[in-house]
Amino acid sequence: MATAPTGRVDTIVLIHGLWMTPRSWEGWAGRYRARGFHVLTPAWPGLDREVEALRQDPGPMAGTTLGQVIDHYAAVVRDLPHPPIVIGHSYGGLAAQVLADRGLGAATVAVAPAPVKGVLRLPISTLRAAYPVLHSPANRHRAVQISPDEFRYAFGNTLPPDESDRAWQRYAVPAVGRVLFDGAFANLDPRSAATVDTGRDDRPPLLLIAGGEDHVAPPSLVKANAGLYQKSRAVTAYHEFPGRSHFTVGAPGWEAVADYALEWAVETTSTSVSAGSTPRR
């Protein structure tokens, strides 16, 4: 991959997803830094510790809301001297879309994203993957760990069982129940933090990426999310990687996903600059 910083777009902000920490971006961050980019991988509020520490004491993150997660990253992006490329995975992909709606960033990539408010039908596989948290209303105020078997269904379904278990051991942390409930019931909340003006014309370019074997955010869900933007004149793109699971950021072959995301973002930001447009801050 020959992509390198172009003009003033020299920074990438990576937003991790539910059940994960910034460690999930270790391959992407290193790959992008090797291309000359400044890469930031801030943790969600309450998750700024190592995986092992979060498993032992998940209490500090238990009450975090989806709105707090989004506002946290909005502050990170606003504090930068120039708009960055924003890439989010899973619930990080939802957060990235809300940041784009606020005019933050030069280009946005949502990888296997949780949907914004307005997607009305959730696939059975999505509900099954979320069941460890959503089955009990009490989990709204808890941080809920996922078992290796549950991780294998939600994240590691394309991996041999032993590889999935190793990924669980290295990356998986308790899920912030409030965030998952906030997203799952967004359509019932008139003030949902997942609300996006999908008809906005003056947002940054947006790419939504799906994995063909993803149980959490299957192609049908990501396509439905992308379809909400059809009335916008801003750049919106969809790309599907066949055979990839929800752990697409770390499963073998992640390099192709990382490269595609970056190349698309650099190309669209270069086009925007050459056309004389300036992303909103």
MOZI-V793317 format. One record per residue. N is the residue number from 1. RES is the residue in one letter. PHI is phi as a letter, one per 30 degrees, with the letter a starting at -180 (NA if undefined). PSI is psi in radians with two decimals (999 if undefined). NEAR is the number of other C-alpha atoms within 8 Angstrom. Layout:
# MOZI-V793317
N RES PHI PSI NEAR
N RES PHI PSI NEAR
This chain:
# MOZI-V793317
1 M NA 2.21 3
2 A c 0.00 4
3 T d 2.33 8
4 A b 2.89 7
5 P e 2.43 12
6 T b 2.12 8
7 G i -2.29 5
8 R d -0.09 6
9 V c 1.58 13
10 D b 0.13 11
11 T b 2.48 12
12 I b 2.29 12
13 V c 2.13 13
14 L c 2.21 12
15 I c 2.03 17
16 H d 3.00 17
17 G c -3.02 12
18 L d 2.54 11
19 W i 0.13 12
20 M b 3.02 12
21 T b 3.13 15
22 P e -0.32 11
23 R e -0.49 7
24 S d -0.33 11
25 W c 0.15 12
26 E e -0.70 8
27 G d -0.82 8
28 W d -0.80 10
29 A d -0.79 11
30 G d -0.69 8
31 R d -0.73 8
32 Y d -0.64 11
33 R d -0.61 10
34 A d -0.35 7
35 R c 0.01 10
36 G j 0.09 9
37 F d 2.59 12
38 H d 2.12 9
39 V c 2.22 11
40 L c 2.34 9
41 T b 1.07 11
42 P d 2.57 10
43 A d 2.77 11
44 W d 2.74 10
45 P e 2.26 10
46 G i -0.13 9
47 L c 0.35 11
48 D d 0.83 8
49 R b 2.98 7
50 E d 2.76 7
51 V e -0.80 11
52 E d -0.69 6
53 A d -0.66 9
54 L d -0.60 12
55 R d -0.67 10
56 Q d -0.61 6
57 D b 1.48 7
58 P d 0.01 11
59 G e -0.81 7
60 P e -0.39 8
61 M c -0.14 11
62 A d -0.59 12
63 G c 0.11 10
64 T d 2.37 12
65 T c 2.84 9
66 L d -0.70 13
67 G d -0.67 8
68 Q d -0.67 9
69 V d -0.83 12
70 I d -0.78 13
71 D d -0.60 8
72 H d -0.82 10
73 Y d -0.55 11
74 A d -0.71 10
75 A d -0.67 8
76 V d -0.82 8
77 V d -0.74 12
78 R d -0.46 10
79 D d -0.15 6
80 L d 2.63 8
81 P d -0.51 5
82 H b 2.64 6
83 P e 2.28 14
84 P c 3.02 14
85 I d 2.28 14
86 V c 2.15 14
87 I b 2.17 15
88 G b 2.56 18
89 H c 2.35 15
90 S i -2.12 16
91 Y d -0.39 12
92 G d -0.54 16
93 G d -0.59 18
94 L d -0.82 16
95 A e -0.72 13
96 A d -0.65 16
97 Q d -0.66 13
98 V d -0.67 12
99 L d -0.72 13
100 A d -0.69 14
101 D d -0.51 12
102 R d 0.03 8
103 G i 0.34 12
104 L c 2.25 16
105 G j 2.76 16
106 A c -0.54 13
107 A a 2.65 14
108 T b 2.34 16
109 V b 2.17 16
110 A c 1.94 18
111 V c 2.08 12
112 A h 0.93 16
113 P d 2.57 17
114 A d 2.51 12
115 P d 2.63 11
116 V d 2.93 13
117 K e 2.34 11
118 G k -0.35 9
119 V d 2.00 12
120 L c -0.41 5
121 R c 2.13 4
122 L c 2.29 8
123 P d 2.68 9
124 I e -0.70 6
125 S d -0.59 9
126 T d -0.78 12
127 L d -0.68 10
128 R d -0.72 7
129 A d -0.58 12
130 A d -0.14 10
131 Y e -0.66 8
132 P e -0.42 9
133 V c -0.86 12
134 L d -0.24 12
135 H d -0.31 6
136 S b 2.10 7
137 P e -0.47 6
138 A d -0.41 6
139 N d -0.18 12
140 R e -0.49 13
141 H c 0.33 9
142 R b 2.91 12
143 A c 2.16 13
144 V c 2.10 11
145 Q d 2.59 10
146 I c 2.40 12
147 S d 2.86 6
148 P e -0.68 9
149 D d -0.71 6
150 E d -0.64 10
151 F d -0.69 14
152 R d -0.66 12
153 Y d -0.79 10
154 A d -0.65 12
155 F c -0.73 13
156 G c 0.49 16
157 N d -0.24 11
158 T c 0.04 8
159 L c 2.66 9
160 P e 2.57 8
161 P e -0.69 8
162 D d -0.62 7
163 E d -0.68 9
164 S d -0.74 15
165 D d -0.65 11
166 R d -0.66 8
167 A d -0.71 10
168 W e -0.78 10
169 Q d -0.65 7
170 R d -0.60 7
171 Y c -0.54 12
172 A d 2.32 14
173 V b 2.89 12
174 P e 2.47 12
175 A d 2.47 13
176 V d 1.81 16
177 G e -0.70 16
178 R d -0.70 15
179 V d -0.77 10
180 L d -0.72 15
181 F d -0.71 10
182 D e -0.73 13
183 G d -0.75 13
184 A d -0.55 7
185 F c 0.46 8
186 A e -0.64 14
187 N d -0.23 11
188 L c -0.03 5
189 D c 1.91 7
190 P d -0.30 6
191 R c 0.47 5
192 S e 2.39 10
193 A d -0.24 9
194 A d 0.14 14
195 T d 2.30 11
196 V b 2.42 9
197 D d 1.57 6
198 T d -0.16 10
199 G c 0.03 10
200 R d 2.34 10
201 D c -0.31 7
202 D c 0.49 8
203 R c 2.91 13
204 P d 2.79 15
205 P e 2.52 13
206 L b 2.25 13
207 L c 2.28 13
208 L c 2.21 15
209 I c 2.32 14
210 A b 2.70 16
211 G c 2.34 17
212 G d -0.44 12
213 E c 0.35 12
214 D d 2.16 15
215 H d -0.52 13
216 V d -0.86 12
217 A b 1.23 16
218 P d 2.86 16
219 P e -0.66 11
220 S d -0.64 8
221 L d -0.78 12
222 V d -0.65 16
223 K d -0.73 9
224 A d -0.70 9
225 N d -0.86 12
226 A d -0.62 12
227 G d -0.41 7
228 L d -0.38 11
229 Y c 0.12 10
230 Q d -0.39 9
231 K d -0.14 7
232 S d 2.49 10
233 R d -0.07 8
234 A d 2.74 10
235 V d 2.19 8
236 T b 2.27 10
237 A b 2.69 8
238 Y b 2.41 10
239 H b 2.39 8
240 E c 2.31 9
241 F c 1.89 10
242 P d 2.53 7
243 G i 0.10 8
244 R c 2.54 12
245 S c -3.03 15
246 H d -0.34 16
247 F d 0.63 9
248 T d -0.37 11
249 V d -0.22 12
250 G b -0.30 10
251 A d 2.69 9
252 P e 2.36 5
253 G j 0.08 8
254 W e -0.44 10
255 E e -0.66 8
256 A d -0.65 7
257 V d -0.79 11
258 A d -0.76 10
259 D d -0.74 9
260 Y d -0.78 8
261 A e -0.80 10
262 L d -0.78 9
263 E d -0.72 9
264 W d -0.80 9
265 A d -0.77 13
266 V d -0.73 12
267 E d -0.77 8
268 T d -0.65 10
269 T d -0.63 12
270 S d -0.71 9
271 T d -0.72 8
272 S d -0.73 10
273 V d -0.74 9
274 S d -0.47 7
275 A d -0.11 6
276 G i 0.15 6
277 S d 2.65 7
278 T b 2.14 6
279 P e 2.52 12
280 R d 2.59 9
281 R c 999 8
